């Protein structure tokens, strides 16, 4: 897409304001939803509480499938927050898109590779941190020469490929969806009322499909994150 974004520079560091605003709004939406669902927690759960408990059980299940036992319990909250942040970020651009004077101010954060790479970096930092904590620094370093020492370059490269695949898979799917949606919108306004009628049902179908893809990608992102963490903290004989 040929979108232009507002950029500011602070101490020589460039910031994309569209990314910053969109990420902050997505975080605020996640906070507001969880706050709404968690109000007035009771022994006899309400409908809102049931929704929250189902969501917690769902993300806990993702963690348990990759890291069973007590080791996985410390990642329950992380998986819950990451899943819903990625989910809201994927859906954000389907509802909120703001362009002023040719500059895009609001969009789905996950349509920018910088955002998805940042999320992937968070996952990998956590994975390596807990690997050192669980295995010890010496065993952590030894894990790079297993099963044999000449695997060292391969194991190092694997860390970069994990980072790239985790981030670019999410970016590519969400970016492609919004590109097509924007093309449909431009087509709708290209030749007046006639094209609007023709493209309206296509847009509705594609938006529904985008919701499905966004949900699946949030699930895949968190599932792979837990798998990567599991691989780093497992103890090999």
C-alpha atoms as one frame of an Amber mdcrd trajectory, in Angstrom:
protein
   0.000   0.000   0.000   1.127   3.561  -0.702  -0.074   4.901   2.646   1.792
   7.765   4.306   2.265   7.868   8.054   3.015  10.729  10.471   6.604  10.402
  11.667   8.316  12.245  14.504  11.953  12.071  15.565  13.060  12.145  19.202
  16.812  12.122  19.908  17.385  10.791  16.414  14.907   7.923  16.851  11.989
   7.902  14.412   8.519   7.055  15.683   5.542   6.131  13.524   2.626   7.845
  15.274   0.101   5.577  13.552   1.755   2.558  15.154   2.045   4.233  18.547
  -1.572   5.405  18.648  -2.973   2.136  17.297  -0.982   0.006  19.758  -2.048
   2.188  22.700  -5.703   2.038  21.659  -5.577  -1.750  21.222  -4.024  -2.108
  24.673  -6.721   0.174  26.114  -9.462  -1.883  24.434  -8.063  -5.132  25.862
  -7.892  -3.548  29.317 -11.449  -2.216  29.043 -12.853  -5.565  27.885 -11.157
  -7.524  30.671 -12.183  -4.908  33.235 -15.794  -5.095  32.065 -15.860  -8.903
  32.107 -14.163  -9.161  35.518 -16.408  -6.756  37.411 -18.438  -8.214  40.282
 -16.804 -11.650  40.327 -19.172 -14.014  42.161 -19.239 -17.636  43.300 -22.218
 -18.105  40.999 -20.779 -16.771  37.737 -22.657 -14.276  35.590 -22.657 -14.373
  31.789 -19.780 -11.901  31.688 -17.805 -13.957  34.164 -18.475 -17.108  32.146
 -17.041 -15.433  29.053 -13.912 -14.404  30.955 -13.476 -17.855  32.491 -13.903
 -19.477  29.086 -11.254 -17.148  27.638  -8.855 -17.941  30.486  -9.431 -21.682
  30.088  -8.857 -21.353  26.341  -5.463 -19.624  26.656  -4.473 -21.873  29.566
  -5.187 -24.825  27.288  -2.750 -23.436  24.709  -0.049 -23.258  27.359  -0.801
 -26.728  28.737  -0.556 -28.297  25.286   3.024 -27.009  24.912   4.221 -26.818
  28.530   2.319 -29.313  30.699   2.659 -29.394  34.470   3.633 -26.694  36.926
   6.255 -25.213  34.595   3.541 -23.862  32.318   1.501 -22.124  35.016   3.817
 -19.110  35.107   2.954 -18.403  31.449  -0.843 -18.426  31.814  -1.166 -14.660
  32.192   1.357 -13.949  29.452  -0.525 -16.172  26.981  -3.857 -14.602  27.931
  -2.653 -11.020  27.446  -0.700 -11.796  24.273  -3.599 -13.650  22.661  -6.128
 -10.896  23.235  -3.736  -8.103  22.312  -2.879  -9.795  19.010  -6.549 -10.610
  18.402  -7.689  -7.002  18.955  -4.740  -5.699  16.915  -5.718  -7.942  14.004
  -9.345  -6.752  14.104  -8.659  -3.074  14.818  -8.200  -1.969  11.214 -11.461
  -3.615  10.133 -13.370  -1.116  12.302 -11.065   1.839  12.915  -9.173   3.438
  10.073  -8.421   7.137  10.196  -6.792   9.120   7.398  -6.285  12.885   7.587
  -4.736  14.894   4.743  -3.370  11.748   3.144  -1.743  10.464   6.346  -2.918
   7.291   8.061  -3.318   7.779  11.822  -5.152   4.594  12.820  -4.825   1.077
  11.412  -4.270  -2.499  12.522  -0.905  -2.467  14.329  -0.083  -5.944  13.049
  -0.032  -4.691   9.447   3.396  -3.229  10.252   6.357  -5.647  10.470   7.976
  -3.486  13.160   5.063  -4.230  15.516   4.980  -7.968  14.798   8.763  -8.188
  15.139   8.514  -6.414  18.487   5.953  -8.976  19.675   8.153 -11.825  18.445
  11.164 -10.289  20.202   9.219 -10.199  23.487   8.498 -13.916  23.105  12.100
 -14.823  22.328  13.518 -12.717  25.178  11.145 -14.460  27.594  12.080 -17.865
  26.163  15.822 -17.272  26.575  15.427 -15.702  30.020  13.506 -18.657  31.407
  15.895 -21.040  29.669  18.828 -19.540  31.586  16.802 -19.480  34.807  15.724
 -23.125  34.521  18.815 -24.742  33.006  21.547 -22.494  34.340  23.809 -20.390
  32.125  26.242 -23.249  31.482  23.579 -25.719  30.382  21.909 -22.955  28.368
  25.098 -22.496  26.350  25.564 -26.263  26.038  22.091 -26.537  24.479  23.513
 -24.899  21.351  25.931 -27.787  20.754  23.353 -30.559  21.115  23.101 -33.235
  19.879  26.632 -32.687  18.508  28.964 -29.697  18.512  28.844 -28.969  14.779
  25.149 -28.164  15.196  26.171 -24.835  16.769  25.728 -22.717  13.590  22.407
 -24.408  12.825  21.098 -23.841  16.337  22.102 -20.172  16.226  20.465 -19.669
  12.830  17.345 -21.385  14.168  16.886 -18.582  16.701  16.753 -16.024  13.889
  14.423 -18.128  11.767  12.088 -18.584  14.750  12.017 -14.824  15.169  11.333
 -14.168  11.491   8.697 -16.851  10.995   6.833 -15.882  14.166   6.684 -12.206
  13.210   6.362 -12.299   9.423   3.648 -14.963   9.359   1.409 -12.715  11.443
   2.341  -9.585   9.481   1.855 -11.170   6.064  -1.612 -12.545   6.758  -3.040
  -9.386   8.318  -1.352  -7.020   5.851  -2.614  -8.964   2.834  -6.159  -8.979
   4.206  -6.237  -5.224   4.700  -4.680  -4.556   1.297  -7.491  -6.459  -0.398
 -10.101  -4.757   1.773  -8.735  -1.316   0.843  -8.768  -2.285  -2.833 -12.418
  -3.278  -2.527 -13.229   0.064  -0.899 -11.474   1.961  -3.687 -13.323  -0.126
  -6.271 -16.629   0.643  -4.567 -16.109   4.395  -5.036 -14.514   4.173  -8.473
 -17.634   4.358 -10.665 -20.436   5.642  -8.499 -23.451   3.882  -7.035 -23.299
   0.872  -9.349 -19.904  -0.339  -8.181 -20.901   0.278  -4.555 -23.817  -2.151
  -4.906 -21.664  -4.767  -6.642 -18.747  -4.637  -4.177 -20.804  -4.258  -0.963
 -21.533  -8.007  -0.532 -17.924  -8.861  -1.440 -16.695  -6.478   1.242 -19.007
  -8.010   3.835 -17.845 -11.530   2.988 -14.200 -10.514   3.052 -14.566  -8.705
   6.370 -16.090 -11.839   7.863 -13.236 -13.900   6.447 -10.734 -11.367   7.831
 -12.221 -11.792  11.310 -11.735 -15.554  10.965  -8.149 -15.165   9.720  -7.347
 -12.651  12.464  -8.613 -15.037  15.129  -6.683 -17.979  13.696  -3.482 -15.933
  13.466  -3.785 -14.840  17.105  -4.169 -18.504  18.088  -1.236 -19.576  15.900
   0.999 -16.791  17.224   0.423 -17.705  20.879   0.651 -21.451  20.176   4.019
 -21.077  18.427   5.197 -18.732  21.181   4.502 -21.395  23.786   6.193 -24.036
  21.633   9.346 -21.892  21.329   9.393 -21.267  25.081   8.863 -24.978  25.719
  11.824 -25.861  23.493  14.094 -23.494  25.408  13.164 -24.604  28.927  12.969
 -28.363  28.410  15.675 -30.428  30.064  17.338 -32.979  27.793  19.077 -36.016
  29.130
